[in-house]
Amino acid sequence: MLVLAGLVLAGVGALLWLGPKLPWLGRLPGDLSVERSSFRFYFPLTTCIIVSLLLTLAAWLFRRH
């Protein structure tokens, strides 16, 4: 279990490290962005949904084995 948890943490770390190299991450269609003269609001809705689906799939696979 401890080795698997370490591998998962290493995978998450690798994704965070590679994140800036993936220009589409955080700029997908459906990500909300509102810019006004003195106000900027950004919410990566589609990115959050995709990350949630991937984490759900990983948890399902982890519980299955």
ROVO-707264 format. One record per residue (C-alpha): residue in three letters; x, y, z. Coordinates in steps of 0.1 Angstrom, whole numbers, plus 5000, padded with zeros to 4 digits. Each point is the difference from the previous one (the first is absolute). Example, Ala and Ser with C-alpha at 12.3 -4.5 7.8 and 13.67 -1.06 7.14 Angstrom:
ALA512349555078 SER501450344993 
# end
This chain:
MET500050005000 LEU502850245009 VAL501849944967 LEU496850064981 ALA499350325019 GLY503650114992 LEU499549934963 VAL496750205000 LEU501750295017 ALA502949984975 GLY497550004971 VAL498250305014 GLY503350185004 ALA501049924964 LEU496750144988 LEU500550325020 TRP503550024987 LEU498949954964 GLY497050225004 PRO501650324986 LYS501249804970 LEU496449914991 PRO498750334986 TRP496449874995 LEU499749915037 GLY497950285016 ARG499050154967 LEU497449754988 PRO496750094985 GLY497650055029 ASP502650165023 LEU498450325012 SER501950324996 VAL498650355007 GLU502250314996 ARG498950355007 SER502150325003 SER501049945037 PHE498749655005 ARG501049654988 PHE498249685009 TYR501249664987 PHE498549665009 PRO501249704981 LEU496749815001 THR500849754972 THR503549935013 CYS498549935035 ILE497549764985 ILE502749814981 VAL502349995031 SER497049875020 LEU499249734975 LEU503649894999 LEU500349995038 THR496749815002 LEU501249754975 ALA503349955019 ALA498149955033 TRP497649754984 LEU503049814986 PHE501750015033 ARG497049875019 ARG499449734974 HIS503349835006 
# end
